């Protein structure tokens, strides 16, 4: 799978929802197992900006998830 190959090469995967009231939570499931960041209620455009800002501080998935959890 292309996402897993990108992740092996160091790309941080952030999952968000395009629905008006959808949430992507970090708890459980395939997302947590694979080490993806959950964007909670941020739409993809805002999640992308926050990801870029977070990557200026760290590349660690757990720390990026903590940054997302604060917003």
N, C-alpha and C positions, 0 to 999 in steps of 0.2 A: 504494500500500500504506500502511496506517495507521501502521505502525512507522516507515517512512521519512518520512512527513509529521511525525510526532511528533519524530523526530530533527532534521529541518530547523528545528523550532521550539525546539530546545535540550534536548530530553529525552535523557538518557543511557540507552542500551539495554544491559541486562546479561542475558546468557544463562546459564542454569544447568540442571542436570538433576534430574529428580524420581526417578530410579532410585536404588536403594540403593548401587550402586557405580559410577555413571556419572561421567564427567569431561567438562568442556567446556574444552578448552585454547585458548589464544590464537593458536596457530600456524596460519597459512594459511586458505584458504577464504573463503567469503562473509562470515563474521563479521569477519575482519580487513579485507576489502575495504570493508565498510560502516562500519567503525569502531565495532563493538560491543565491549563488555567481556565477557570470558570469566570465569565464576565458578569455574573449575576444579572442585574437588570439594565446593564449598559447596552445600547444598540451597537452594531458592528463598527460604525464610524467613530464613536467615542471610545470603544474598546481598543481600536487601533491606535488612537492618539495616546491613551493611557499606557498601552504596551510600549510604544516608542519612548515615552518618558521613563517608564520603569526600566527599560533596557539601558538607559543612561546611567543607572545606579547599579544594576546587577543582571546576571544572566541565570540566576538560580530560580527554578520554577516555584519553589516554596516561598521565596521572598516576593516574587512577582504576584503570587496568589494573595499574599498578605497585603500587598499594595492594593490589589483589586478589592479585597475584603473591607478596606477602609472607606471605599467610595460607594 
